[in-house]
Amino acid sequence: MPPKFKTVVFDVDSTLAAIEGIDWLAALRGPDIARESEELTARAMAGEMPIEAVYTRRLERIRPTAAELLQLANAYQHAIEPGARELIFELHAARVHVHLLSGGLRTSIIPLALQLGVAADRVHAVSVAQDTDGTFSVLDGEQPLATQQGKPLTVQRLQLRTPVAMVGDGSTDAAVRGVVDSFFAYTRVARREQVVAVADAEAPSFDALRELLFA
């Protein structure tokens, strides 16, 4: 079957991988910080508060080290969603451009992307820099993807081949709906009613998503 889209853009956390990277890092700091991070992430992804209101707050509380960012990279690779690898390979075989668009940490996402056959220059995520204490707890300059409107702004800037489909689970993914041709809510890991309500369709699995991406 031929593909319906020339470009497919995937979110990473709770979409390509069954974890939220920032919450995984927070769990290394004990139950109190883990609970705080999970609550903030859930509220931001449900659209109850803008992501920029929680992004740096979570980083400053967690203060991840370089070694922990590498551990997270490994965790992402072990949490790939069933069927994700196969679908991306099929899209590539059909000459569809695949991009990853994430509010997660780029350092930890790049190894996952390479495992999925997605080149590093098609990975759009948040870069962090070392703070004075040596932890990676500050943004590396301006980082649009750490903001609520960062994903639609990034998609517009990339000037992707059309038609374009976006696949994701959170409010920051749904924000792309106005600048792509179709937005599909991926719901196997996390189903958020506010996101499903504005999606063109819901995909509870990668098998179901395949039916939406191919004619």
C-alpha positions, 0 to 999 in steps of 0.5 A: 500500500502506498503512503498517504504522507511524504513526512511523518513526525513522531513524538518520543516520550510515551509515543515511540518509547513507553517512558517519560524521560524527565520522569525517569530521571526524577525517579533516580532522586527518590519518591518525592521528586519523582511524584512532583515531576510526574504530577507536573508532566501529567498536567502539562501534557494534559494542557492544564499548564504550559510546558514552559511553566514546568520545564526548567523547574523539573530540571533544576530539581533533578540536576541530571549528570552526564552519566545519568543522561547516558542511562536514560538513552539506554532506557529509551532504547529498551522501552521502544513501543511494539511495532515502532521500529518496523513501521519506521523502517517501512516508512523509510522503504516507502521514501517517507521522511521521518522526523522526531520532534520532542520536548525531551533531552536530545543527548538521550534521544539521539541513540534511540533515533539512530537505532530506529534508522533516523538520522541525527539531523532529523531529531529535534529536541532540547539541548541542555548545558552544564551548570556550575556544579557540573550537572546538565540542569540548564537550557543551552541557550534558546530552546523553543521545544521547551515551550508550549508552542515550540513544536508548531514553530519548529515544524513551520521552520523545517518546511517539511515535505507535504503532506505531513502527519504528526503522531503524539500523545500530549498537548504539545503534540496536539498544538501542531495540528494547525500546521500539519495535514493530520494529527494522530493521537497515540494512546497505548501508553497514555490516553489523554481525552483533551488530546484525543478530542482534537486529533484527526484519529486515535491510534491505540497501537502501531498496527493501528497507526500503520492503517492511518499512514498507508492507503 
